[in-house]
Amino acid sequence: MSAEPHGFHGYVSVQRRGVIALPADLRQRLHLDEPGAQMEITERADGVIELRAALPVPADQAWFWTEHWQRREREVDEHVDAGRVTVHENAEDFLSHLDDLDADR
């Protein structure tokens, strides 16, 4: 087994009942040693089996990972990257800015 620039490459044994053990450094790097960690498995038509690390999302945070919310997050990132943001030093300035926005409608 060797660590290559593109990530881990090596062999693992398939034990009884289909169990495989991932190397410790790989589990740690991908946070698969955390409680509830899972692996997504995809069997491709070309015979390749893909495994992807999948950490569970707490139920009270699931809304953040919906496509709608992630789309909005990307929109915000675009605004920030383009410099279309206003920074307020305190709550009063922020609230005043909101009042100004309401007045412009």
Secondary structure, DSSP 8 states (H G I E B T S, - for coil): -EEETTEEE----B-GGG-B---HHHHHHTTTTSTT-EEEEEE-TTS-EEEEEE----GGGGGGGSHHHHHHHHHHHHHHHTT-----SSHHHHHHHHHHHHHT-
